[in-house]
């Protein structure tokens, strides 16, 4: 009986964090959180089959008979690479639910909250983020369904491709709706968890700054509490990153590939119907927004951690402190921030931080413009695409 209240409390925290997404994830057919052993085996097998089918869908979308730099080639790449990202979303939901990631994270979040100097119930509400996630999913749905339905009416999968069997076209329409659903659930989990972590770091900074202004940090009792709390926050970040990195490591890469091809597709404005061109550009915008929804919260968290370092370093009191324990604790806090790697890296090479993101947002679109220039040079010299 003693375990019941704890389980109920955990459920309340998870529900507070995820809101409606806690229940919506069960309809993805990828939820492997079943406690029953028999049901757990069935759900994992079903999830495995779905993931295999999603990767098979990638192969179907990446097939193209067009020449390099042709419209069919660009169109296929534009929808094909983000299709890989959809399979990544499925793998993420499968792994997160199987390992009970959100429940483990919620327990750690509650522990960190108890270490606050002052409680702040307003920070514990994620309803606005949940509502925004639901609202932003609507244009994402329109983008996902518009191009496939338009091409369905033309008996094709791609406008630049050949006519296709109706069975494949129906399956693509259904799969697009399903992918919209799982990608929305996946992104909501990612953003809500990252938001929760970022809020705790932000509030930690506010209380640390206040203690600094009030000259309380020289008190070893106060400083040790901040030291312990900082360690717990970093452990929470590492716990979150251990699961969130499965999305943050791969999804931006494939979405950036889609972005490059989206820029290149702008050069075919006169080659396709205006309505379909608008659909392509709407999907282009949707890919950009979705990618930024992954990248911006992650960058914001790193900025909060940088602020923590600045608050600690820009404090002459510690340099002049005659108490060796105070100075040692201060150095531990500074060194911990510098040595613990809290970054998520795209393909384990490019950390998602402000400088790298700014460079990516400059370089990646220009790769698309390079393709446009290559096409124009080729045509100007008598070639064709």
FENPEMO-V749485 format. One record per pair of residues at least 24 apart in sequence whose C-alpha atoms are under 10 Angstrom apart, sorted by the first residue. I is the first residue (numbers start at 1). J is the second residue. D is the distance in whole Angstrom. If there is no record, write none. Layout:
i = <I:I>
j = <J:J>
d = <D:D>
This chain:
i = <9:10:10:10:10:10:11:11:12:13:13:13:13:13:13:13:13:14:14:14:14:14:14:15:15:16:16:16:16:16:17:17:17:17:17:17:17:17:17:17:17:17:17:17:18:18:18:18:18:18:18:18:18:18:19:19:19:19:19:19:19:20:20:20:20:20:21:21:21:21:21:21:21:21:22:22:22:24:24:24:25:25:25:25:25:25:25:25:26:26:27:27:27:28:28:28:28:28:28:28:28:28:28:29:29:29:29:30:30:30:30:30:30:30:30:30:30:31:31:31:31:31:31:31:32:32:32:32:32:32:32:32:33:33:33:33:33:33:33:33:34:34:35:40:43:43:44:44:44:47:47:47:47:48:48:48:50:50:50:51:51:51:51:51:51:51:52:52:53:53:54:54:54:54:54:54:54:54:54:55:55:55:55:55:55:56:56:57:57:57:57:57:57:57:58:58:58:58:58:58:59:59:60:60:60:61:61:61:63:64:64:64:64:65:65:65:66:66:66:67:67:68:68:68:69:69:69:69:69:69:69:69:69:69:70:70:70:70:70:70:71:71:71:71:71:71:71:71:71:71:72:72:72:72:72:72:72:73:73:73:73:73:74:74:74:74:74:74:74:74:74:75:75:75:75:75:75:75:75:75:75:76:76:76:76:76:76:76:77:77:77:77:77:77:78:78:78:78:78:78:78:78:78:78:78:78:78:78:78:78:79:79:79:79:79:79:79:79:79:79:79:80:80:80:81:81:81:81:81:81:81:81:81:82:82:82:82:82:82:82:82:82:82:83:83:83:83:83:84:84:84:84:84:85:85:85:85:85:85:85:85:85:86:86:86:86:86:86:86:86:86:86:87:87:87:87:88:88:88:88:88:88:88:88:88:89:89:89:89:89:89:89:89:89:89:89:90:90:90:90:90:90:91:91:91:92:92:92:92:92:92:92:92:92:92:92:93:93:93:93:93:93:93:93:95:95:96:96:96:96:96:99:101:101:101:101:101:102:102:102:102:104:104:104:105:105:105:105:105:105:105:105:106:106:106:107:108:108:108:108:108:108:108:109:109:109:109:109:109:109:109:111:111:111:111:112:112:112:112:112:112:112:112:112:112:112:113:113:113:113:113:114:115:115:115:115:115:115:115:115:116:116:116:116:116:116:116:117:117:117:117:117:117:117:117:118:118:120:123:123:123:123:124:124:124:125:126:126:126:127:129:129:129:129:130:130:130:130:132:133:133:133:133:133:133:133:133:134:134:134:136:136:136:136:137:137:137:137:137:137:137:137:137:138:138:139:139:139:139:140:140:140:140:140:140:140:140:140:140:140:141:141:141:141:141:141:141:141:141:142:142:142:142:142:142:143:143:143:143:143:143:143:143:143:143:143:144:144:144:144:144:144:144:144:144:144:144:144:145:145:145:145:145:145:145:145:145:146:146:146:146:146:146:146:147:147:147:147:147:147:147:147:147:148:148:148:148:148:149:149:150:150:150:151:159:159:159:160:160:183:184:186:186:187:187:187:187:187:188:188:189:190:190:190:190:190:190:190:190:190:190:190:191:191:191:191:191:191:191:192:193:193:193:193:193:194:194:194:194:194:194:194:194:194:195:195:195:195:196:196:197:197:197:197:197:197:197:197:198:198:198:198:198:198:198:198:198:198:198:199:199:200:200:200:200:200:201:201:201:201:201:201:201:201:201:201:201:202:202:202:202:202:202:202:203:204:204:204:204:204:204:205:205:205:205:205:205:205:205:205:206:206:208:208:208:209:209:209:212:212:212:212:213:215:217:217:217:217:217:218:218:218:218:218:218:218:218:219:219:220:220:220:220:220:220:221:223:223:223:223:223:224:224:224:224:224:226:226:226:227:227:227:227:227:227:228:230:230:230:230:231:231:231:231:234:234:234:234:234:234:235:235:237:237:237:237:238:238:238:238:238:239:240:241:241:241:241:242:242:244:245:245:245:245:245:245:246:246:246:247:247:247:248:248:248:248:248:248:248:248:248:248:248:249:249:249:249:249:249:249:249:249:250:250:250:250:251:251:251:251:251:252:252:252:252:252:252:252:252:252:252:253:253:253:254:255:255:255:255:255:255:256:256:256:256:256:256:256:257:257:257:257:258:258:258:258:258:259:259:259:259:259:259:259:259:259:259:259:260:260:260:260:260:260:260:260:260:260:261:261:261:261:261:261:262:262:262:262:263:263:263:263:263:263:263:263:263:264:264:264:264:264:264:264:264:264:264:265:265:265:265:266:266:266:267:267:267:267:267:267:267:268:288:292:292:294:295:295:295:295:295:296:296:296:296:297:298:298:298:298:298:298:299:299:299:299:299:299:299:299:299:300:300:300:301:301:301:302:302:302:302:302:302:303:303:305:305:305:306:306:308:308:308:309:309:309:309:309:309:310>
j = <107:103:104:106:107:110:103:106:106:102:103:105:106:107:109:110:124:102:103:104:105:106:107:103:106:106:124:125:126:127:102:106:109:124:125:126:127:129:130:189:192:193:195:196:102:126:127:129:130:185:188:189:192:193:125:126:127:129:130:131:192:127:130:131:134:185:130:133:134:184:185:186:188:189:102:185:189:181:182:185:93:97:181:182:184:185:186:189:97:185:181:182:185:90:93:94:178:179:181:182:183:185:186:90:93:94:182:90:91:92:93:94:95:96:97:98:182:90:93:94:95:96:97:98:93:94:95:96:97:98:99:100:94:95:96:97:98:99:100:101:97:98:98:98:94:98:94:95:98:90:91:93:94:90:91:94:87:90:91:86:87:88:89:90:91:94:87:90:87:175:83:84:85:86:87:88:90:175:179:83:84:85:86:87:88:84:87:83:84:86:87:171:172:175:82:83:84:85:86:87:83:84:157:168:172:157:158:172:161:158:160:161:162:160:161:162:160:161:385:384:385:375:384:385:261:264:265:371:372:374:375:378:384:385:160:265:268:375:384:385:159:160:161:264:265:267:268:271:272:385:158:159:160:161:162:265:385:160:161:261:265:385:160:258:260:261:262:263:264:265:268:158:159:160:161:258:261:262:264:265:280:157:158:159:160:161:258:261:257:258:259:260:261:262:254:255:256:257:258:259:260:261:262:263:264:265:280:283:284:287:144:147:158:255:257:258:261:262:280:283:284:254:257:258:251:253:254:255:256:257:258:259:261:251:252:253:254:255:256:257:258:259:287:176:179:254:255:258:250:251:253:254:255:179:183:247:250:251:252:253:254:255:176:178:179:180:182:183:186:251:254:255:179:182:183:251:183:186:246:247:248:249:250:251:254:179:182:183:184:185:186:187:246:247:250:251:179:182:183:185:186:247:186:246:247:182:183:186:187:189:190:243:244:245:246:247:182:183:185:186:187:189:246:247:243:246:186:189:243:244:246:243:239:240:242:243:244:189:193:240:243:236:239:240:193:196:197:236:237:239:240:243:193:196:236:236:232:233:235:236:237:239:240:193:196:197:200:232:233:236:237:229:232:233:236:197:200:204:228:229:230:231:232:233:235:236:200:203:204:229:233:229:204:225:226:228:229:230:232:233:200:203:204:207:225:226:229:203:204:207:208:211:222:225:226:203:207:203:196:199:200:203:196:199:200:196:192:195:196:192:188:191:192:195:188:189:191:192:188:184:185:187:188:189:191:192:293:184:185:188:184:286:289:290:180:181:183:184:185:187:188:286:290:180:184:282:283:285:286:180:181:183:184:282:283:285:286:287:289:290:176:177:178:179:180:181:184:283:286:177:180:279:282:283:286:176:180:279:280:281:282:283:284:285:286:287:173:175:176:177:178:179:180:279:282:283:286:287:172:173:174:175:176:177:180:279:283:173:176:276:279:280:282:283:173:176:276:277:278:279:280:282:283:172:173:174:176:279:173:176:275:276:279:276:272:273:276:271:272:290:290:244:247:247:290:291:293:294:293:294:244:240:241:243:244:245:247:248:293:294:297:298:244:293:294:295:296:297:298:297:237:240:241:244:297:237:240:241:244:294:297:298:300:301:297:298:300:301:237:301:233:234:236:237:240:297:298:301:233:237:297:298:299:300:301:302:303:304:305:301:304:230:233:236:301:304:230:233:234:237:301:302:303:304:305:307:308:300:301:303:304:305:307:308:304:229:230:233:304:305:308:230:304:305:307:308:309:310:311:312:308:311:308:311:312:308:311:312:311:312:315:317:315:317:315:317:318:326:330:317:318:321:322:323:326:327:330:323:326:323:325:326:327:329:330:326:326:327:329:330:333:325:326:329:330:333:329:330:333:329:330:332:333:334:336:333:308:333:336:337:332:333:336:337:305:336:337:340:341:342:340:342:301:341:342:343:340:341:342:343:344:342:342:298:342:343:344:342:344:344:343:344:345:346:347:348:344:346:347:294:344:346:291:294:295:298:344:345:346:347:348:351:352:344:345:346:347:348:349:350:351:352:345:346:347:348:290:291:294:346:347:287:288:290:291:292:294:295:346:347:352:291:346:347:291:284:287:288:290:291:292:287:288:291:360:361:364:365:364:365:367:368:283:284:287:288:368:283:284:285:286:287:288:291:364:365:367:368:284:363:364:365:366:367:368:369:370:371:365:367:368:369:371:372:287:288:365:368:364:365:366:367:368:369:370:371:372:365:366:367:368:369:370:371:372:373:375:368:369:371:372:368:369:372:368:369:371:372:373:375:376:372:361:357:361:352:344:352:353:354:357:352:353:354:357:352:343:344:351:352:353:354:343:344:351:352:353:354:355:356:357:352:353:354:342:343:353:342:343:344:352:353:354:353:354:337:338:342:337:338:333:334:337:333:334:335:336:337:338:334>
d = <10:7:9:7:7:9:8:9:10:10:8:10:6:8:9:8:10:7:6:9:9:6:9:10:10:9:8:7:7:8:9:8:10:8:8:6:8:10:9:9:7:8:10:8:9:8:9:9:7:10:8:7:7:9:10:8:7:10:7:9:10:10:8:9:9:10:8:10:9:9:6:9:7:8:10:9:9:9:9:7:8:9:9:8:10:6:9:9:10:10:9:9:10:9:9:10:8:9:7:6:10:8:10:10:10:9:9:7:8:9:6:5:9:10:8:9:9:10:7:6:9:9:6:7:9:6:8:8:5:5:8:9:9:10:9:5:5:8:7:10:9:8:10:9:10:10:8:10:8:8:9:9:7:9:9:9:9:8:10:9:6:9:9:6:7:9:8:10:9:10:8:8:10:7:6:9:8:8:9:8:7:10:9:6:9:10:10:8:9:10:9:10:8:9:9:6:6:9:9:8:9:9:10:10:10:8:9:9:10:9:9:7:9:9:7:9:8:8:8:9:6:10:10:7:10:9:10:8:9:9:7:10:9:6:9:10:9:9:8:5:9:6:9:9:7:9:7:8:9:8:8:8:5:6:10:10:10:8:9:9:10:9:9:9:9:6:8:10:7:6:10:7:8:7:9:10:8:8:9:7:9:10:7:10:9:9:10:9:8:7:10:9:7:9:10:9:10:8:5:7:8:5:6:9:9:8:9:9:9:10:10:10:9:10:10:7:9:9:10:9:10:9:9:8:10:9:5:7:9:6:6:10:9:8:9:9:6:5:9:8:6:9:8:9:9:8:9:9:9:8:10:7:9:10:9:9:7:5:8:9:6:7:10:10:6:8:8:6:10:8:10:10:9:9:9:9:9:10:8:7:10:10:7:7:10:9:7:6:9:9:6:8:9:7:10:8:9:7:8:10:8:10:10:8:9:10:10:7:10:10:10:8:8:9:6:6:8:9:8:6:10:9:10:10:8:9:10:9:7:9:10:9:9:8:9:7:9:8:8:9:9:10:8:9:8:10:10:7:9:7:7:10:9:9:9:10:8:9:9:6:10:9:10:10:8:8:8:9:8:7:10:9:8:9:10:10:8:10:10:7:9:10:6:6:10:8:8:10:10:9:10:9:10:8:8:9:6:10:9:10:9:8:8:8:9:9:8:10:9:7:9:10:10:9:9:10:8:9:9:7:8:9:8:9:9:9:7:9:8:10:9:8:7:9:7:10:9:8:10:8:9:8:6:10:9:9:10:8:9:9:9:10:9:9:8:9:9:6:9:10:10:10:10:10:10:9:9:10:8:7:10:10:8:9:8:10:6:9:9:8:9:7:10:9:6:8:9:10:9:10:9:9:9:9:9:10:9:7:8:9:6:5:9:9:7:9:9:10:6:7:10:8:7:10:10:7:9:10:10:7:9:10:6:7:9:10:10:10:10:9:7:9:9:9:10:10:7:10:10:6:7:10:8:7:6:10:8:10:7:10:9:8:9:9:8:10:9:10:9:9:9:10:9:9:8:10:8:7:9:10:9:9:10:9:6:9:8:9:9:7:9:10:10:7:7:10:9:7:9:9:10:7:10:9:10:9:8:9:8:9:6:7:9:7:7:9:9:8:10:10:8:9:8:7:8:10:10:7:10:9:8:9:10:7:5:8:9:7:9:9:9:10:8:10:10:10:8:7:9:10:8:10:10:6:7:9:8:10:9:10:6:8:9:9:10:8:8:9:10:10:8:10:8:9:7:6:9:10:8:10:9:10:8:8:9:9:7:9:8:9:8:9:10:8:10:9:9:9:9:7:7:8:10:9:7:9:10:10:8:9:7:6:9:8:10:9:7:10:7:8:10:10:8:7:9:10:10:10:9:7:8:8:6:10:10:9:10:8:9:9:10:8:8:9:10:9:8:8:9:8:10:9:9:10:7:9:9:8:6:9:10:10:10:10:7:8:7:10:9:8:9:6:8:8:10:10:9:10:10:8:10:9:10:7:8:9:7:7:6:9:10:10:8:7:6:4:5:7:9:9:9:9:9:6:6:9:10:8:8:8:9:10:10:9:6:9:8:8:7:9:10:9:7:8:10:10:6:8:8:6:10:8:8:8:9:9:7:9:8:10:10:9:10:8:7:9:10:10:7:9:10:7:7:9:7:7:9:8:10:10:6:6:8:6:4:8:10:9:9:9:6:9:9:10:9:10:9:7:9:6:8:8:5:7:10:9:8:9:10:9:5:6:8:6:6:9:9:9:10:10:8:9:9:9:10:9:9:6:10:9:9:10:10:10:10:10:10:7:9:9:8:9:9:9:9:10:8:8:10:7:7:9:9:9:9:6:5:6:9:10:8:10:8:8:9:9:9:8:7:10:8:6:8:8:8:8:10:9:9:10:10:9:8:9:6:9:10:7:8:9>
